[in-house]
């Protein structure tokens, strides 16, 4: 991995959500001066416990939407790098209210990058999603695979990708787009099933309730532990790479296997197979496996935490802090 420049100060948009929270702590531990901007939208991964934890670390927090970034010119000028983790991520919510989703995942993003473009020399890392690929027939899925989103969220995230790519080309912005797979670990939303299947599986575990598997549970997912993602995002910040890269794990895991690992950590949890709810079945992508070859070569991406180890660590976290997440 080629390193481009020294970075001392970073701005993390969406820094009180799951990924942004972990990334902000990770970067501060690395010695960076971290500022967070977050709308504290209850529909996203925001959690008041994250806010309190970041406050204790003396990380500056700006409560506002990224669409209002022009109000914080000094903070943007100060930052050598900008991570944009701000997003609504619920697929079902995006179908129920596509206007709200496009306002948050596209319009706000355009306002954000349109302001950032005037400050040259900043590294900008945008977290996109494997959802832009939708259903695929050939695995693992490379960056040049057909784009085929199956819901409003995937469409809106891909639209934002196009703007980031456009601004990188037209305005010479130093931009990296990371298409993330299923990221999991401490700090994710587990209160309900809106934001992720794994978050809801963990809810069932720490509340001693059954895990419901849709269909036969053989659908495979590409699971990556949050600390591995933070390392790769940090590498992206320091690299001279511009472009789009997949970031995920090397070994896809069936949902029923994930549920089984959770049950190993809590034998009180039963597994139930049920029919797909209609609203889920219509937008389900089936199985997915990403191709990490580019991220490994350019960003030194590594999948170091096994699914068993990662789930065990995550359950331990929620058993300790579940009062803040349920």
N, C-alpha and C positions, 0 to 999 in steps of 0.2 A: 504493500500500500504506500503510495507516494503522499507525503505530507506537504501541504501547500503553504501554510502560514501559522503564525502563533495566534492563539485565541485566548483571551482573558475574561471576556464578558459575554454572556449569552442571554437571550430572551426566549422564554418558553411559552408559547401560546397554548392554552388548554392545560396549564400546569397543575391544575387541581383535579384533573381526571385521573384515570388509572395509569395510562402510559406517561402522561406529563408529570404526574406526581413522582413516580419512580425515577424518571429521567432527571427531574430537578434535583432530587436528593443525590443521585448518582454524580451529576455534574458538580454539585457543591463539594462532594467528598473528593472529587478530583482537583479541587482548588479553584474552580471558576466562580466568578461573580454572577449570580443567577437572579434574574427578574422574571416574574410570572405574570401573565395576563390571562384572566379567566372570567367568563360571564357568570359562572356559578349557576348555570342552568340545571335545574333538577332533572331534566329529561336526559341529560348526558351522564357521564361518569363522575361528575362532581360529588365530593363528599366533604362535609364540614370537618371531619377528622383529618383529612388531608390538609385543609387550610390551617388548622391548629398546629399540625405537625410542621408545616413549612414556616409558620410564624415563629415557632420555637427555634428553628434553624436560622432565623433572621434573614430569610429569603423574602425579598420585597414582592408584595402581591398587589396587582392592579385589578380591581373588580370592574370589568367592562367587557364588551364584545370586541372581537378582533376587527369588526367593521368600523370601530371608532379609533383605530390605531393612530390616526393622524393627530389625535389629542395628546399623544405621548411621543412627540418628536425627539425629545432629549433621550428617552430610554432607547429608542430605536437607533439613534446616532451612536450611543454608547456601546451597543451590542456589536461584537465582531461576528456573531453567528445567531441565526434565528431558527428555532425549531417550531413548526406549526403542527401541533397535535389536536388543535381545536376542531371538534366535529360532533354532530349527532350521528350515532352509529346503529340505531335500531332499524332493522330491515322492515319489521312489521309496522312500526310507527311511520316510516317513510311512505308506506303504501296507504296508510290511513290519512296522512296529512302531507302530501308531496310538496305543497307550497311551503310549509314550514321547513321541510328538509332542504329544499333548494335555496331558501333564504339563508339558512345556516351553513350548508355545505358547499354552496357555489357563490351566491351574491356576496356574503361576508368575506369569502376567500378572495374574490376579485378586488374588493375594497382594500383588503389587507395587502395583497401583493402589489396593487397599483400604487400604494403609498411607499412600500418598501423599495420599489424599483429605483427611486431617486438617490438612494444611498449606495454608492458603488463599493465593491470589495467585500460585501457581506456574504457569508455562506448561508443559504436558505435550505432547510430540510423539511419537506412536506410529507407527512405520513398519509399515504393512500391505503388501499385495501385490495386484497386478492378478489374481492367481490366484483371488481370491474371485469374479470374474466368470465364470471357467471358459470354456466355449465360447459365443461370441456370433455372431449373424447380422448385426447392423447395426454399422457402423463409421463414424467413431470412437466408442468406448464412453464414454458419459457416466456420471457418478456415480449417476444414478438408473436405470441399466440393471439388468436382472434379475440377481440373485445366483445363480450356478449353478456352485459349485466342483466340480471333477472328481476331487479326491483328498482324503485326510485332512488334509493340510497346509492346503489352502484352506479347508476346513470349520473347522479349529481357529483359523486366523487371523481368519476372519470372526466366530467366536464371541467372540474377544477384542475385536474392533471393537465388538460389541454392548455389551460391558461398559464399554468406554471411553466410548461414547456414553451409556449409562445413568448412569454416575457423573458425567459432565459435566452431565447434566440434573438428576439428583437432588441432587448435592452441589455444584453450580455450579462444577465444575472447568473450568479454562481449557484445553481439550483440542483438539488438531488430530490428525486421522488422515490419513496420507498413503498412498495406494495407489500403490506404486511399480511401474514396469514393469521391463524388463531393464536393471539398472544394471551397468555394467562399468567397468574401469579398473585401475590399479595397486593391488595388495593383495588382489585376489580369489583365492579358492581355485582352484588349477589342478592340484592333485595327482592328482585323479581326476575322473570325470564325474558324481559324485553331486549336486553343488550347482548346476551350471549348464552349459548347452551351450557358452556362450562361454568359460568357464574351461577346458573340455576342448579346445576348438578352439585356444586359446592354448598349452595344454600340447603339443599336436601340433606347433605351430609351433616352439616353442623346443627341442623334442627331435627335430626333423626327421622327424616321422612323418606318415602320411596322415591327412587329416580325413575322417571318415565322415559322410555326409549321409543322414539317414533319408528314404526316399521320393525324391521329385524335388527336394527342397530348396527348393521354392517357398513354404514356410510363412514368413510374415512376422512379424517381431518388432519391438518398439518399444524401441530402444536409447538409453540416456541415459548420458552420461559422468559419472563420479563427482563431478567438481568442480562441474558444473552442479547436481547434486543437493544438494551441500553448501550452495551459495548459496541454494537454495530452502528448505532446512531452516532455515537461519539467518534467512531472511525470515519463515518461519512462526513462529519463536521471538519475533520482534519485533512481529509483527502482532497486531491485535485480533480476528482471524478465529477462530471456533470452528466445527468441523465436519469434513467429509471432502472431500478433494480428490485427484484423479488427478495424478500427476507422471510425465511421460515425455517422449518426443521428438515432434517434429512430422511426422517422415517415417519410416514403417516400412520395414524392409529385409528382403529375403528371406535365408534362411539361406545359400543358395548364393552370394549376393552378398557376405555377410560372410566366408564362407570364401574367396572370390575375392580380397577385399581383403587378407586374411591372407597368401594365397599371393603377392600382389604384394610383400609385405614379406619373404618367404622363398620363393623359387622352388623350393626343395627339397621343399616340401610338395605332395603330390598330393591330389586330391579324389576320393573314392569314393562312389558312391551305393549304399546297401544297404537292405534291407527293415527296417521298423520292428521292433524287439524287442517282443514281446507286452506286457511290463510297461510299456513306454513308450507304445505305441500306445493302450492302454486309457485312459490319463489325459492324452493329448496334446490341447491346446486348439485345434490348427490355427493359423490366423493371428490376429494381434491388433494393434489400433491404439487407443491411448487418446485421449480428448479432454482437452486441457490448458487449455481455455478458462477454467475457474474459477481454476486455479492461476496462470495468466498475469495475470488481472484482480486477484485478491486478494493473491497472494504474489509478484508480479513474476517469475514463473518464466520462465526463458529456456533454450532449447536452443542453446547457442553453439558446442559442439565437434562438428564433423562426424564421421561414423562413420570416415572415412578417417584424419582427424587423431587421433581417439581411439584407434583400433587401433594406429596407428604409435607413439604415446606409450606405450601399454600394452606392446607388444612390446619396446620399448627398455628399459622398466623390468624386465621379466622376463629379458631377456638379461643385465642387470646383476645382478639379485638372485635368479636362478632357483634357486640353491643353497638358498635358504631356503624355497622353495615346492614343490619337486618331491619 
